[in-house]
Amino acid sequence: MSPARDRPLRSITLLGKALTHDNRRDRYAVTLYDGRDANGVAGIVGMLLGQNLGDALESADAPLAGIIDAGSSATDQANAAAVPAEQIVHTLADADGKVQALAPLLDQSLARSQEVDSKLRISLILPVIGE
């Protein structure tokens, strides 16, 4: 083990960008090593990431399967509701057509009832002729 290979690096190039460590300001919370130490640390980090990610993915399997089943069930229910919803739409459209036809008749009825009302009021005011 050569002392030059196991000492902290002052700079490293990663994906074409230089990462540097300023000893005066201690900007990084970790120390970068090269050589066998770097390989060992990378191996340990890889193993821990693999275990933790594997555990996380395995624990997410059951909830994800439940979400998929619930989504499938909701889709089935929505598809089953489509036919009754279409029937409701047609029923409401028919009712709207009847209301549109009835509205002018109701307006005419209102106008005639107001005319009859005014004639009755006038007849109550006039004296009875012929008595």
Secondary structure, 3 states (H helix, E strand, C coil): CCCCCCCCCCEEEECCEEEECCCCCCCCCCCCCCCHHHHHHHHHHHHHHHHHHHHHHHHHHHHHHHHHHHHHHHHHHHHHHHHHHHHHHHHHHHHHHHHHHHHHHHHHHHHHHHHHHHHHHHHHHCCCCCC
